[in-house]
């Protein structure tokens, strides 16, 4: 149907094309091997965004290098917002810090969902909320984090952006649930970002079910607010 977003395989991964482009491009870093195409299709349908679900390597610094290359590609398509979940949110926020440090053009904003922002994994909520999610496996998480970090210290600011200087970053939306093992990361990041005068929208939902059902509407509202205003001919 002409009114439905169109999926195609792009040079960096799946791309969702909207039926009525708004000029907005979302670079989606899911942090998983399989991109979240359902979420991407909703963004595209409701905001007119072209959504690039870029694949990236699952080790540092290669993942950040891949994200930066994907961002440069997305800039050729329109006005960019970067989004990520879990480790993808870590890569997203690290990308913002790297671009700021390089003096490079920044995206219009970023969305971080259930973000892992501290690879030391010392946050009390990891243990406190572990039982709230039957699928959560703390030992597997630590093994994955160690594999991702490789030889880099987990406290390196570009690996754990919670420890980075956050001044000069664009508007950021943080989405997390109260039962999320990583809620402490989002709360601490929101506090540090606000102290650095970064525009922050923090939404804490009751549980993972609410996070799944309410995220599409919340992110669509955020994206719509940052969509470029068409200029008159």
Buried (B, 14 or more C-beta within 10 A) or exposed (E): EEEEBEBEEBEBBBBBBBEEBBBBBBBBBBBEEEBBBEBBBBBBBBBBBBBBBBBBEBBBBEBBBBBBEBBEBBBEBBBBBBBBBBBBBBBBBBBBBBBBEEEEEBBBBBBBBBBBBBBBBEBEBBEEBBEBBEEBEEEEBEEBBEEBBEEBEBBBBBBBBBBBEBEBBBBBBBBBBBBBBBBBBBBBBBEBBEEBEBEBBBBBBEBBEBBEEBBBEBBBEBBBEBBEEEEEE
